[in-house]
């Protein structure tokens, strides 16, 4: 039986049946979050900077894969691109498990782990881009915000679900503990997706006689919306990359719980308040979101306590939640229906680039000035994103 789009099904039902594939990949992305940087820093014995770079490498790969994802979605349709993303995710999981098994050979383990992060970044890019455009085809362009919002709910819900699962698996006794069991489950989940996707009917790309927009032009179209997104993404990177190390530095337990709180609040805000984007406008929602994110990071930076870290993670998740769809709806519609993949990929690159660059910048800030300086620097970036969004609000074409 093939799961096809039916005219009498609601837009939400059409979206939910496909967004499952994104959920599976993001559970895989979330599982190493509470253990990856600790594994590199504590188990393998490398610096916090290299631990941060290992985490950020995934987003370098996501950045590199965005152009091909958008181009292929517009050319051959979204389903084959999603299949490619799931296959890449399987490879990432197998490599991660191998890296965990070689922890007594730090250089080999790190090299394999870096390769695993590259495959995971590729998987994220192809799967997320393919699923969003597939759902826009299924639910209609008028439901673009719905497609992007539910994609984010499953994305960060998957991260919130994956982090505690990964933390529990990492505590299993040898030889199955560490990254071995995390890698095994990380390979099994996308294999489940590959088993299911054959039952789904794909979506054909929009026919057009126009020349497809170049990726460089797509980047120019979404420049300012993407810049505001990039500024806010630094806060997400600070939490995802370094919150576990921040807890370890203070000898606190519960880093996985804090990451789950971040993801859980993200999902709740996206679920209950996504309609505000259509009601109040994307730019207004982006400004409020960035200000809330700024407050959350300032709390972590100024008040070094377990309670403050939880509160700050929750506020950062709340602020970051609606940022991507708030400005993304405007960005995706700029290039027309036959170039949505290119516009979405160009817009998403700003998030990838910001998170990737954070690995090169936030880690050294910690080494030279400590964790408070890193969180406060991230807060300043979010505040600059609010300023950029305010400038967009003032521009007539974005009002």
FIGUFI-529385 format. One line per 5 residues: their letters; for each residue x, y negated, z negated of N, C-alpha, C. Coordinates in steps of 0.05 Angstrom, whole numbers, plus 5000, padded with zeros to 4 digits. Layout:
A) X Y Z X Y Z X Y Z  ...
END
This chain:
XXXXX) 5017 5024 5000 5000 5000 5000 5018 4975 5000  5011 4956 5017 5026 4931 5018 5010 4909 5004  5023 4894 4987 5011 4872 4972 5011 4848 4990  4988 4841 5001 4986 4819 5020 4972 4795 5007  4975 4773 5020 4961 4748 5011 4932 4750 5019
XXXXX) 4914 4746 5001 4886 4747 5006 4873 4720 5002  4853 4714 5019 4842 4687 5019 4826 4682 4993  4816 4703 4979 4799 4698 4956 4814 4698 4930  4841 4703 4931 4856 4703 4906 4864 4675 4899  4867 4669 4873 4874 4643 4864 4903 4637 4870
XXXXX) 4911 4612 4872 4939 4605 4876 4958 4617 4855  4949 4616 4829 4966 4627 4808 4970 4657 4812  4950 4672 4819 4953 4701 4824 4973 4706 4847  4971 4689 4868 4989 4693 4890 5018 4688 4882  5022 4667 4865 5048 4660 4856 5060 4681 4837
XXXXX) 5044 4690 4818 5054 4708 4797 5063 4735 4808  5050 4745 4829 5058 4771 4839 5085 4771 4852  5095 4749 4862 5121 4747 4874 5142 4737 4855  5135 4720 4836 5154 4708 4818 5166 4729 4799  5155 4753 4799 5166 4775 4784 5196 4780 4791
XXXXX) 5203 4777 4816 5230 4783 4825 5250 4763 4813  5241 4738 4811 5257 4718 4798 5261 4723 4768  5239 4733 4755 5240 4740 4727 5262 4761 4722  5262 4782 4738 5282 4803 4735 5310 4793 4737  5316 4776 4756 5343 4765 4760 5350 4747 4736
XXXXX) 5332 4731 4727 5339 4713 4705 5341 4727 4678  5328 4750 4674 5334 4766 4650 5363 4775 4651  5372 4783 4675 5400 4790 4678 5418 4766 4673  5411 4743 4682 5427 4719 4677 5428 4712 4647  5406 4717 4633 5405 4710 4605 5420 4730 4587
XXXXX) 5421 4755 4594 5433 4775 4576 5461 4769 4568  5479 4760 4585 5507 4754 4576 5510 4728 4561  5489 4711 4560 5493 4684 4550 5503 4682 4521  5494 4701 4505 5502 4700 4476 5528 4715 4471  5538 4729 4492 5562 4746 4487 5585 4740 4506
XXXXX) 5579 4727 4529 5600 4725 4550 5624 4708 4540  5618 4683 4531 5640 4666 4523 5655 4677 4499  5640 4690 4481 5654 4702 4458 5671 4726 4467  5662 4741 4486 5678 4763 4497 5704 4753 4509  5702 4732 4525 5726 4721 4537 5745 4709 4517
XXXXX) 5734 4694 4498 5750 4679 4478 5761 4697 4456  5743 4714 4444 5751 4730 4421 5762 4757 4428  5747 4772 4445 5755 4799 4452 5780 4799 4470  5779 4783 4492 5801 4783 4511 5823 4764 4502  5817 4744 4485 5838 4727 4474 5844 4702 4491
XXXXX) 5826 4693 4508 5831 4670 4525 5820 4645 4511  5826 4621 4522 5818 4596 4510 5789 4590 4514  5778 4571 4499 5750 4563 4502 5746 4551 4530  5766 4537 4540 5764 4526 4567 5760 4548 4588  5776 4569 4586 5773 4591 4605 5746 4606 4601
XXXXX) 5738 4607 4576 5712 4620 4570 5689 4603 4583  5691 4577 4581 5671 4560 4594 5672 4561 4624  5696 4563 4635 5699 4566 4664 5687 4592 4674  5691 4613 4659 5680 4639 4666 5649 4638 4668  5637 4624 4648 5608 4621 4649 5600 4604 4673
XXXXX) 5615 4582 4677 5607 4563 4698 5612 4574 4726  5628 4594 4729 5634 4605 4756 5609 4615 4770  5590 4625 4754 5565 4633 4766 5552 4611 4782  5553 4587 4771 5540 4564 4783 5556 4553 4807  5583 4558 4807 5599 4552 4830 5589 4569 4854
XXXXX) 5585 4595 4848 5575 4613 4869 5547 4606 4878  5530 4598 4859 5503 4590 4865 5504 4566 4884  5521 4547 4877 5525 4523 4894 5534 4530 4922  5553 4548 4924 5563 4556 4950 5543 4571 4967  5524 4585 4954 5504 4601 4968 5479 4585 4976
XXXXX) 5476 4561 4965 5451 4547 4970 5446 4541 5000  5467 4533 5014 5463 4526 5042 5454 4549 5058  5466 4573 5054 5459 4597 5069 5431 4606 5061  5424 4603 5036 5397 4611 5027 5375 4595 5040  5379 4568 5040 5359 4551 5052 5357 4555 5082
XXXXX) 5380 4558 5095 5380 4561 5124 5366 4588 5132  5372 4609 5118 5361 4635 5125 5331 4637 5118  5323 4624 5097 5294 4624 5090 5278 4611 5112  5289 4588 5122 5275 4574 5144 5276 4589 5170  5296 4606 5174 5300 4620 5199 5287 4647 5200
XXXXX) 5290 4663 5180 5280 4691 5181 5258 4697 5161  5252 4677 5144 5231 4682 5124 5243 4688 5097  5228 4686 5075 5239 4688 5048 5243 4717 5038  5227 4736 5047 5230 4763 5036 5257 4776 5040  5269 4775 5064 5296 4787 5067 5317 4773 5049
XXXXX) 5314 4747 5044 5332 4732 5028 5330 4741 4999  5305 4746 4989 5301 4756 4962 5314 4784 4959  5311 4801 4980 5323 4828 4979 5354 4825 4976  5366 4807 4992 5394 4802 4990 5403 4793 4962  5386 4776 4949 5392 4767 4922 5391 4790 4902
XXXXX) 5372 4808 4905 5369 4830 4886 5393 4849 4889  5402 4854 4914 5425 4871 4918 5450 4859 4906  5454 4833 4908 5476 4820 4896 5475 4822 4866  5452 4821 4855 5448 4823 4826 5456 4851 4816  5450 4872 4831 5458 4899 4824 5489 4900 4823
XXXXX) 5502 4889 4843 5531 4889 4844 5543 4875 4820  5531 4853 4812 5540 4837 4789 5539 4854 4763  5516 4868 4759 5513 4885 4736 5534 4907 4734  5538 4920 4756 5558 4942 4757 5586 4932 4750  5593 4909 4761 5619 4897 4756 5622 4888 4727
XXXXX) 5600 4877 4716 5601 4869 4688 5606 4892 4669  5592 4915 4674 5597 4938 4658 5625 4949 4660  5636 4947 4684 5664 4956 4689 5683 4938 4673  5678 4912 4673 5695 4893 4659 5694 4899 4629  5671 4906 4618 5668 4913 4590 5684 4938 4583
XXXXX) 5684 4957 4602 5699 4982 4597 5729 4978 4597  5739 4957 4610 5767 4951 4612 5776 4930 4593  5763 4926 4570 5769 4904 4552 5797 4906 4540  5808 4931 4540 5835 4934 4530 5857 4926 4550  5848 4919 4574 5866 4908 4595 5856 4880 4602
XXXXX) 5862 4860 4585 5848 4834 4588 5849 4822 4615  5872 4823 4629 5874 4810 4655 5855 4823 4676  5855 4850 4676 5837 4865 4694 5808 4860 4687  5802 4861 4661 5774 4856 4652 5765 4828 4661  5781 4808 4657 5774 4781 4664 5770 4778 4694
XXXXX) 5788 4790 4710 5785 4788 4739 5760 4800 4749  5753 4824 4738 5728 4837 4747 5704 4821 4737  5705 4810 4713 5683 4794 4703 5679 4769 4720  5700 4756 4729 5698 4733 4746 5684 4740 4772  5691 4764 4783 5678 4773 4808 5648 4778 4803
XXXXX) 5642 4789 4779 5614 4794 4772 5598 4768 4771  5610 4746 4760 5597 4721 4758 5592 4709 4786  5610 4714 4805 5606 4705 4832 5581 4718 4845  5579 4745 4841 5556 4759 4852 5530 4750 4839  5531 4744 4813 5507 4735 4799 5498 4708 4808
XXXXX) 5517 4690 4814 5510 4664 4825 5497 4666 4852  5508 4684 4869 5496 4689 4895 5468 4699 4892  5464 4718 4873 5437 4729 4868 5418 4708 4860  5426 4690 4842 5409 4669 4832 5400 4651 4855  5418 4643 4872 5412 4624 4893 5393 4636 4913
XXXXX) 5398 4660 4923 5382 4672 4943 5354 4680 4932  5353 4691 4908 5328 4699 4897 5310 4675 4891  5321 4655 4877 5304 4632 4869 5294 4617 4893  5312 4612 4912 5303 4597 4936 5282 4613 4952  5288 4639 4955 5269 4655 4970 5242 4657 4957
XXXXX) 5241 4661 4930 5216 4664 4916 5199 4638 4917  5212 4615 4913 5197 4590 4914 5185 4585 4941  5200 4588 4962 5189 4583 4989 5169 4604 4996  5173 4629 4988 5153 4650 4993 5127 4643 4980  5128 4633 4955 5103 4625 4941 5090 4600 4953
XXXXX) 5106 4582 4964 5094 4559 4977 5079 4568 5002  5090 4588 5016 5076 4600 5039 5050 4612 5030  5051 4627 5008 5027 4642 4999 5006 4625 4987  5014 4605 4971 4994 4589 4956 4987 4563 4970  5003 4555 4991 4997 4530 5005 5015 4507 4995
XXXXX) 5021 4488 5014 5038 4466 5007 5027 4449 4985  5000 4448 4982 4988 4431 4962 4993 4442 4934  5003 4467 4932 5010 4479 4907 5040 4482 4903  5055 4464 4915 5085 4465 4913 5093 4462 4884  5081 4444 4869 5088 4440 4841 5083 4465 4825
XXXXX) 5060 4479 4831 5053 4504 4817 5075 4525 4823  5083 4527 4848 5103 4547 4855 5130 4542 4841  5138 4517 4840 5164 4510 4828 5161 4514 4797  5139 4506 4786 5136 4507 4757 5136 4536 4747  5121 4554 4760 5120 4582 4751 5147 4595 4757
XXXXX) 5161 4587 4777 5188 4597 4782 5206 4590 4758  5203 4566 4748 5219 4557 4725 5211 4572 4699  5185 4576 4696 5175 4591 4673 5188 4618 4671  5188 4632 4694 5200 4659 4695 5231 4657 4693  5242 4636 4704 5271 4633 4703 5281 4630 4674
XXXXX) 5271 4610 4660 5281 4605 4633 5268 4623 4613  5244 4633 4619 5233 4654 4603 5250 4679 4604  5260 4685 4628 5278 4708 4631 5304 4704 4615  5315 4679 4616 5339 4673 4600 5333 4676 4570  5310 4666 4561 5303 4668 4533 5299 4697 4524
XXXXX) 5288 4713 4542 5284 4742 4536 5310 4757 4538  5327 4749 4557 5352 4764 4561 5373 4760 4540  5375 4735 4529 5396 4729 4509 5395 4748 4485  5372 4751 4471 5372 4769 4448 5375 4799 4456  5366 4806 4479 5370 4834 4489 5400 4839 4492
XXXXX) 5414 4820 4505 5442 4823 4509 5457 4824 4483  5449 4807 4463 5462 4807 4437 5459 4834 4423  5436 4846 4425 5431 4872 4412 5448 4894 4426  5447 4894 4453 5462 4914 4468 5492 4912 4462  5502 4887 4459 5531 4883 4454 5540 4895 4427
XXXXX) 5521 4899 4409 5528 4910 4382 5528 4940 4381  5521 4953 4403 5521 4983 4404 5550 4993 4400  5553 5016 4388 5580 5027 4383 5594 5034 4410  5620 5035 4409 5636 5043 4432 5629 5072 4440  5630 5079 4465 5639 5062 4487 5617 5047 4501
XXXXX) 5593 5045 4489 5570 5033 4503 5566 5004 4495  5579 4995 4474 5575 4967 4465 5589 4947 4483  5589 4922 4473 5601 4900 4489 5586 4895 4515  5601 4891 4537 5588 4886 4562 5581 4911 4578  5588 4934 4568 5582 4959 4583 5552 4963 4585
XXXXX) 5538 4963 4563 5509 4967 4564 5495 4944 4576  5505 4919 4571 5493 4895 4584 5495 4898 4614  5518 4906 4624 5521 4910 4653 5503 4932 4664  5500 4954 4649 5483 4975 4658 5454 4966 4662  5443 4953 4642 5416 4943 4645 5414 4921 4666
XXXXX) 5435 4906 4669 5435 4884 4689 5435 4896 4718  5444 4920 4721 5442 4933 4747 5415 4947 4751  5403 4957 4729 5378 4972 4731 5354 4954 4737  5353 4930 4726 5330 4913 4730 5327 4904 4759  5347 4894 4773 5343 4888 4801 5338 4912 4818
XXXXX) 5348 4936 4810 5341 4960 4825 5311 4965 4823  5299 4959 4800 5269 4961 4798 5256 4942 4818  5267 4917 4819 5256 4898 4838 5258 4908 4867  5280 4920 4874 5283 4931 4901 5264 4954 4907  5257 4969 4886 5238 4991 4890 5209 4980 4894
XXXXX) 5204 4956 4883 5177 4945 4885 5173 4928 4910  5194 4915 4920 5190 4894 4940 5181 4905 4967  5186 4931 4971 5176 4943 4996 5146 4943 4999  5132 4940 4976 5102 4940 4977 5091 4912 4982  5108 4892 4986 5100 4865 4990 5101 4856 5019
XXXXX) 5081 4842 5028 5081 4831 5055 5097 4805 5055  5116 4803 5074 5132 4779 5076 5117 4755 5088  5130 4733 5089 5118 4708 5100 5136 4699 5123  5123 4693 5146 5138 4684 5169 5146 4654 5166  5169 4646 5176 5177 4618 5175 5158 4601 5192
XXXXX) 5156 4575 5185 5139 4557 5200 5150 4553 5228  5133 4557 5248 5142 4551 5276 5146 4521 5279  5167 4514 5294 5173 4485 5298 5190 4483 5323  5184 4462 5339 5201 4456 5362 5222 4435 5356  5222 4425 5331 5242 4405 5323 5268 4419 5315
XXXXX) 5290 4404 5319 5316 4414 5310 5317 4415 5280  5325 4438 5268 5326 4440 5239 5344 4418 5227  5335 4407 5205 5351 4386 5192 5378 4397 5183  5399 4382 5187 5425 4392 5177 5426 4391 5147  5444 4407 5136 5446 4408 5107 5456 4381 5096
XXXXX) 5473 4368 5111 5484 4342 5102 5461 4322 5101  5443 4322 5121 5421 4304 5121 5402 4310 5098  5398 4336 5093 5380 4344 5070 5392 4333 5044  5418 4334 5041 5430 4324 5017 5425 4294 5014  5427 4279 5036 5422 4250 5035 5393 4245 5028
XXXXX) 5375 4261 5038 5346 4256 5032 5340 4259 5002  5354 4276 4989 5347 4282 4961 5368 4272 4941  5385 4253 4950 5409 4245 4935 5402 4235 4907  5383 4216 4905 5378 4203 4879 5362 4221 4860  5344 4236 4872 5329 4255 4855 5349 4277 4845
XXXXX) 5367 4286 4862 5386 4305 4854 5406 4295 4834  5413 4269 4836 5432 4257 4817 5420 4257 4789  5394 4250 4787 5381 4250 4760 5379 4278 4750  5374 4298 4767 5373 4326 4759 5400 4334 4749  5422 4327 4763 5449 4335 4755 5456 4324 4727
XXXXX) 5448 4299 4722 5454 4287 4696 5441 4302 4673  5416 4310 4678 5402 4326 4657 5411 4354 4655  5423 4365 4676 5432 4392 4675 5457 4396 4658  5471 4374 4652 5495 4376 4635 5486 4385 4607  5463 4376 4598 5453 4384 4572 5446 4414 4571
XXXXX) 5435 4424 4593 5430 4453 4595 5456 4468 4594  5476 4458 4608 5502 4472 4608 5515 4472 4580  5512 4450 4565 5523 4449 4538 5511 4470 4520  5485 4474 4522 5472 4494 4506 5479 4522 4515  5476 4527 4541 5480 4554 4551 5509 4564 4549
XXXXX) 5528 4546 4554 5556 4554 4554 5569 4555 4527  5562 4536 4509 5578 4532 4485 5563 4534 4459  5536 4538 4459 5522 4539 4434 5531 4564 4418  5535 4587 4431 5544 4611 4417 5571 4606 4404  5590 4593 4419 5616 4587 4407 5614 4567 4384
XXXXX) 5595 4548 4387 5591 4528 4366 5582 4542 4340  5564 4561 4343 5555 4577 4320 5578 4593 4308  5594 4605 4326 5617 4621 4316 5637 4604 4301  5642 4580 4311 5661 4562 4299 5653 4554 4270  5626 4553 4265 5616 4547 4239 5610 4572 4222
XXXXX) 5616 4596 4234 5610 4621 4221 5581 4625 4214  5564 4616 4232 5535 4619 4229 5526 4644 4246  5506 4657 4237 5493 4677 4253 5468 4665 4266  5458 4679 4287 5433 4670 4299 5437 4654 4325  5460 4656 4338 5464 4641 4363 5443 4651 4384
XXXXX) 5438 4677 4385 5419 4687 4404 5391 4677 4399  5385 4673 4373 5359 4662 4366 5356 4633 4375  5378 4618 4372 5377 4590 4381 5374 4588 4411  5387 4606 4426 5384 4607 4455 5356 4615 4463  5344 4634 4447 5317 4642 4453 5297 4619 4447
XXXXX) 5303 4604 4426 5286 4580 4419 5287 4560 4442  5311 4555 4452 5314 4537 4475 5297 4547 4499  5300 4572 4506 5284 4583 4528 5255 4584 4523  5247 4591 4498 5219 4594 4491 5205 4567 4492  5217 4546 4481 5205 4519 4482 5204 4510 4511
XXXXX) 5225 4515 4526 5225 4508 4555 5200 4520 4569  5195 4546 4564 5172 4559 4577 5146 4547 4568  5143 4542 4542 5118 4531 4531 5112 4504 4543  5132 4486 4544 5128 4460 4555 5121 4462 4585  5135 4479 4599 5129 4482 4628 5101 4493 4632
XXXXX) 5092 4511 4614 5066 4524 4617 5043 4504 4611  5046 4489 4589 5024 4472 4580 5024 4444 4591  5047 4434 4600 5048 4406 4608 5056 4402 4638  5059 4423 4653 5066 4420 4681 5046 4403 4697  5021 4403 4689 5000 4388 4702 5005 4358 4700
XXXXX) 5021 4350 4680 5027 4321 4677 5043 4310 4701  5057 4327 4715 5072 4318 4738 5053 4307 4759  5032 4321 4765 5012 4312 4784 4996 4288 4774  4991 4288 4747 4974 4267 4735 4989 4241 4732  5014 4242 4723 5029 4217 4716 5051 4210 4735
XXXXX) 5057 4229 4753 5079 4224 4772 5105 4236 4764  5120 4247 4783 5144 4261 4777 5166 4244 4764  5168 4219 4773 5190 4202 4763 5185 4195 4733  5160 4189 4726 5153 4183 4698 5160 4207 4680  5151 4231 4689 5156 4255 4673 5186 4260 4670
XXXXX) 5201 4254 4691 5230 4258 4690 5243 4239 4670  5234 4214 4668 5246 4195 4649 5241 4205 4620  5216 4213 4614 5209 4222 4587 5225 4248 4581  5227 4265 4601 5242 4291 4596 5271 4286 4589  5284 4268 4604 5312 4262 4599 5317 4249 4572
XXXXX) 5298 4232 4564 5301 4219 4538 5298 4239 4515  5280 4258 4518 5276 4279 4497 5301 4296 4496  5312 4303 4519 5336 4319 4520 5360 4305 4507  5361 4279 4511 5382 4263 4499 5381 4264 4469  5357 4261 4458 5353 4262 4429 5362 4289 4418
XXXXX) 5354 4311 4431 5362 4337 4422 5392 4341 4420  5406 4332 4440 5436 4335 4440 5449 4317 4419  5438 4293 4415 5448 4275 4395 5445 4288 4367  5423 4301 4362 5418 4314 4336 5439 4336 4331  5445 4352 4351 5466 4373 4348 5493 4360 4343
XXXXX) 5499 4338 4357 5525 4326 4356 5530 4311 4329  5509 4300 4318 5513 4284 4294 5509 4300 4268  5491 4319 4268 5484 4334 4244 5492 4363 4246  5516 4370 4235 5526 4397 4238 5514 4417 4218  5490 4426 4224 5477 4445 4207 5462 4465 4225
XXXXX) 5456 4489 4213 5442 4509 4228 5414 4499 4236  5400 4485 4218 5374 4475 4223 5374 4454 4245  5394 4436 4244 5396 4416 4265 5402 4428 4292  5418 4449 4292 5425 4463 4318 5399 4475 4330  5383 4487 4313 5358 4498 4323 5339 4476 4334
XXXXX) 5337 4455 4318 5319 4433 4327 5330 4420 4352  5356 4416 4353 5368 4404 4377 5365 4421 4402  5368 4448 4398 5364 4466 4421 5335 4466 4431  5316 4464 4411 5288 4463 4419 5282 4438 4435  5291 4415 4425 5286 4389 4439 5300 4389 4466
XXXXX) 5324 4400 4468 5338 4401 4494 5322 4418 4513  5312 4441 4504 5295 4457 4521 5270 4443 4530  5258 4429 4511 5233 4414 4517 5238 4393 4538  5261 4378 4535 5267 4357 4554 5274 4367 4581  5290 4389 4582 5299 4399 4608 5277 4414 4623
XXXXX) 5256 4421 4610 5235 4439 4621 5222 4428 4647  5213 4404 4646 5198 4393 4669 5215 4377 4688  5241 4375 4683 5258 4358 4700 5260 4367 4728  5265 4393 4732 5268 4404 4759 5243 4401 4776  5219 4410 4766 5195 4407 4783 5186 4378 4786
XXXXX) 5191 4361 4765 5182 4333 4766 5193 4319 4791  5219 4321 4795 5232 4308 4818 5233 4327 4842  5231 4353 4837 5233 4373 4859 5210 4372 4879  5186 4366 4869 5163 4364 4887 5168 4342 4908  5178 4319 4899 5184 4298 4918 5206 4305 4937
XXXXX) 5227 4319 4926 5250 4326 4943 5242 4346 4964  5227 4367 4957 5220 4388 4976 5203 4378 4999  5186 4359 4993 5168 4349 5014 5180 4329 5033  5205 4321 5027 5218 4300 5044 5224 4310 5072  5230 4335 5075 5241 4345 5101 5219 4358 5118
XXXXX) 5195 4359 5109 5174 4372 5125 5172 4402 5120  5149 4414 5128 5144 4442 5122 5164 4462 5134  5175 4456 5157 5194 4475 5170 5222 4472 5159  5227 4453 5142 5254 4450 5130 5253 4450 5099  5232 4462 5088 5230 4462 5059 5253 4477 5046
XXXXX) 5262 4499 5059 5284 4514 5047 5309 4497 5046  5315 4482 5067 5339 4465 5067 5337 4443 5045  5313 4431 5043 5310 4410 5023 5312 4421 4994  5300 4444 4989 5301 4456 4963 5330 4464 4956  5344 4475 4975 5372 4483 4970 5389 4459 4965
XXXXX) 5385 4438 4980 5401 4414 4976 5396 4402 4949  5371 4401 4941 5363 4390 4915 5375 4407 4892  5373 4434 4895 5383 4452 4875 5413 4451 4871  5427 4443 4892 5456 4442 4891 5465 4422 4869  5450 4401 4865 5458 4382 4844 5458 4395 4816
XXXXX) 5439 4413 4811 5439 4427 4786 5463 4446 4785  5468 4461 4806 5490 4479 4807 5517 4465 4802  5520 4443 4817 5546 4428 4815 5550 4417 4788  5529 4407 4775 5532 4395 4749 5540 4417 4728  5527 4440 4730 5534 4461 4711 5562 4472 4716
XXXXX) 5569 4475 4742 5596 4485 4748 5617 4465 4738  5613 4440 4743 5632 4419 4734 5634 4418 4703  5612 4425 4690 5613 4424 4661 5633 4443 4649  5638 4465 4664 5658 4484 4654 5686 4472 4654  5691 4454 4673 5717 4441 4675 5720 4417 4656
XXXXX) 5698 4407 4646 5699 4382 4630 5691 4386 4601  5670 4401 4596 5661 4404 4568 5680 4420 4551  5692 4441 4563 5711 4458 4548 5735 4442 4538  5748 4426 4556 5770 4410 4546 5762 4389 4525  5738 4378 4528 5728 4359 4508 5727 4372 4480
XXXXX) 5718 4397 4479 5718 4412 4454 5746 4416 4443  5765 4423 4460 5792 4429 4451 5806 4404 4440  5800 4381 4453 5814 4356 4445 5798 4340 4424  5772 4341 4424 5756 4324 4407 5735 4338 4390  5730 4364 4395 5712 4379 4379 5684 4381 4391
XXXXX) 5667 4398 4379 5640 4402 4389 5622 4378 4387  5623 4362 4366 5606 4338 4365 5610 4319 4389  5635 4315 4397 5641 4298 4420 5629 4310 4445  5631 4336 4448 5620 4349 4472 5590 4346 4474  5575 4350 4452 5546 4347 4452 5538 4317 4457
XXXXX) 5553 4299 4445 5546 4271 4449 5553 4262 4477  5574 4272 4489 5579 4266 4517 5557 4276 4535  5547 4300 4530 5525 4312 4545 5500 4294 4542  5496 4284 4518 5473 4266 4513 5475 4241 4529  5499 4230 4531 5504 4206 4548 5498 4211 4577
XXXXX) 5504 4235 4586 5498 4242 4614 5468 4242 4619  5453 4254 4600 5424 4255 4602 5412 4227 4602  5423 4210 4586 5413 4182 4585 5418 4168 4611  5441 4174 4624 5446 4162 4650 5426 4172 4671  5417 4197 4668 5397 4208 4686 5370 4194 4683
XXXXX) 5364 4186 4658 5339 4170 4653 5341 4143 4667  5365 4131 4667 5369 4106 4680 5365 4109 4710  5376 4130 4722 5373 4135 4751 5343 4139 4757  5329 4154 4741 5301 4159 4745 5285 4133 4743  5292 4115 4725 5279 4090 4722 5283 4073 4747
XXXXX) 5307 4074 4759 5312 4060 4784 5294 4071 4807  5290 4098 4807 5271 4109 4826 5243 4100 4822  5235 4097 4797 5208 4087 4790 5204 4059 4800  5225 4043 4799 5223 4015 4807 5222 4013 4838  5233 4033 4852 5233 4031 4881 5205 4036 4892
XXXX) 5196 4019 4911 5168 4022 4921 5162 4048 4933  5182 4061 4947 5175 4086 4961 5172 4109 4942  5179 4106 4916 5177 4127 4897 5155 4121 4876  5141 4099 4878 5122 4092 4858 5097 4108 4860
END
